Amino acid sequence: MGETLSVVEIQKLIPHRFPFLLVDRVIDITEGESITAIKNVTMNEWFFQGHFPGAPVMPGVLIVEAMAQTGGVLMMKKLSGAEAPKAVYFMTINNVKFRKPVTPGDTLKFVVTITKMKGAIGTMHGDAFVGEDKVAEADMMAMVADAAK
């Protein structure tokens, strides 16, 4: 097992905050290669107010966003030590598939692997699971650059 990170440590690496921080804990990092993180989905999530009343389902775009945030943590760990404050910017998303709905009480597990890294630009593949079931997947590209002021 590799390194783990608490939500406080995650917030030191990526700028997301409530209500848009969608990663609760990193449970494993193989630095520069892969990361596994979790999001505990509860009925208290803001998005369940309208998606959908009486039949709550986590929006797929937020599952993908959580995968991207997980990949962002991995990229920031890989490129840490920069002098200016850095941020990860999502560039592309391809081959997205949603396989099963995610509902309150689920624990999402994200497994993101860097498939290519050239300088500050990385391509990654992400899978999202609930238990052993794959619920979503995507190929993503992101870049680390100076943080917006």
Steps between C-alpha positions, in 0.01 A plus 500: 500500500627845410441840652158611631360854530227647718255757366709774666809381311299478176400865542868596514543357148183604313295820540153342516286570808141443611274445321728390217770291668394148399786290645490404869819297537789362299553139604801421280751683281771347291664836438518600137299195392161445664267607778198353676257728682151487646189715518231409751168588338236611752144627470633834629672575167380831353432351156237256627261793559427507129649176359247345550241568773369165619758303298848641583774422247846660498547693174746326268685823430581525872632143502732601215593821686591292806720278279665813359560637852656167596727519196580860591626390841724243330640757255562755777687237702709412193588862425521633855773735607420771246575856608176672390161369621380241251160364396387214280282596205280243329563508122310211337277208585439204270347155500269571795270216595242487777407146597288516818335773707667627818259565789515615863685253721745399227876536540658594169854375447702674229804335342690739274815405309732731309529359148741765368679799649685759296618795704202646683238329280372156588249255360322272743248221508248497783261233622232550765369209704231434758612181669626276220268655238648747252255791483692737269823545307672775303823600325612846607773753422608774738782747543671648801549875466533808718185547707259771386513815710 
